Amino acid sequence: MAGAHPWAGALSDAVDQFHIATPHEAWDLQEFLDALKKISIHSLYHHIFEGRIRPPLGINDFSNWLENGLGETRLAKAIHSMDPILRPWMD
């Protein structure tokens, strides 16, 4: 999409692919984990926390893709439970 906002298409039309707003993309869990090692903290924040205020409301980009694209329900719920204010570190 020419001239589109850089975040446009963060979730691909095909649920089985996830585009991170960087040169990185993931088609499966291993590629996702590899991409996480390369992206900035700003990208993580954008997809995990700011993603909750974009449609679908209340779910972050990563959890949405992990659950609906890969069927990784437990991992999706664990990431969704992250809260930088009430729980700044994980147990």
Buried (B, 14 or more C-beta within 10 A) or exposed (E): EEEEEEBEEBBBEEEEBBBBBEEBEBBEEEBBEEBBEEBEEEBBEBBBBEBBEBEEEEBBBBBBBBBBBBEBEEBBEEBBEBEEEEEEEEE
